[in-house]
Amino acid sequence: MITGFLILLFILIIFSYYGAQSNYFFSDDFEWLSRGIISQSNPLEIIRIKGRDFNPLFIIITSILIKFFGLSPFFFRVFIFIVFFITMYLLYTIISRVLKVNDYIALVSIFLLSMNVYVSEILLNYSASVYLFAFLFFLIALYYYNKGKYPFFILFFIVSLLFKEVIFLGFVTFLFVKRELKGKIILIVSLLSFIIARIILQTGSSSNYTSFISSKFLLIKIYFIFSRSININPYSTPPLTGFIIIILFFIASVFLIIKNKNYIFPFSFFYIYLFFFSLFPKLSSRYLFLPAVGFILFLSIILNDLAEKYKKTKIFFYLLIIISFLYNLPLIKKEVQDYKILGDFSKHFIEKQKISVRNSFHASSGNNVFLRKGEYESIKKIYRLIQKRGNLPKLLPVRKDSIGGVIYPEDLIPIVLYPKYIAKWETLKQTKNGYYGKIVILNRRKS
């Protein structure tokens, strides 16, 4: 019965996102694609720190996908959906086994998370899926930590951090998971070891660390993240009402923790990520995934307590599923369409650049190549169109000193010359109109 219910929920999720499987790449995706290509001939690319990003396992995953499936977005999308379903199943297991929540309520909880339109970006934007990978291995680490199998905990602790370091804050909340002294010591040593190792890595990197912290509009950002994490449109209530709700929710949370210590872990997970992402200068839906997880963990325990107190609650849970599905379905479909518009623009742009680069480049001559920056109005026009559609917040950067405001030369060259060549770009001179540089062939692939 549980298996059938789980399959039904996954079918509803697939139906909601149907059409996204053919959407082309966009924005930050190109950076990871280019690094995945280069790493096939230069393994050192995997461990190169770019800005503040150190995501070696995400680069490896990207490289493997490219090696087997090329740059076809279809296989990337299908793979991410498979990872998502595995992650949701593991989350269901954690909720039911670790938090001791009824199986049906655990299933309802993962469905409410999956259908939350505000976390859709991790499925619709490849670069955002790095949060999903990190969370997947976070769950595995939590499972082994709860079982007291500490060598496996340490292994998956490291793996998750090598996908996305922001998951470190999630491990801090393990301090509130009931374990013996040995477990607490292992956890604290692991956390401190990571901090030291990360400082050493950044110190030895040639890349400058770029700070993301911004306290500007902090309270407004907290309100927006809180509302969207619980799947409520922040514009549906006045900010003052929203802040009152946040305060009441916090007070109620503290009251529940006093009565039931099981609430401490989800409470800390939710609020730590809520405040952390509110420090980001711009809000994107990818930043809502982890706060939304914290809320769902919290909600699952509340629903479980209600079910134990009021026995005839199954109809209420079915209604929750139906309401969530009907409310979020049209919103998710709009998001899928948004990313189709952005993907179609990117695909057309990349195809034009591919023709231009290949016409001006001859591998045997070694001549320098000029890449024109071009106009930025086309991408601005697309962004204005997306913003007018009034859907969810997205990272819509017009990249300064890039090609068309879309992509930097170091990302463009590996993508447009693949699969015939594995190549990288070296800038010799930058002018107002473009870049003079050299295309370095790392490997010529066999036909």
Order of alpha helices (4+ residues) and beta strands (2+ residues): alpha-alpha-alpha-alpha-alpha-alpha-alpha-alpha-alpha-alpha-alpha-alpha-alpha-alpha-alpha-beta-alpha-alpha-beta-beta
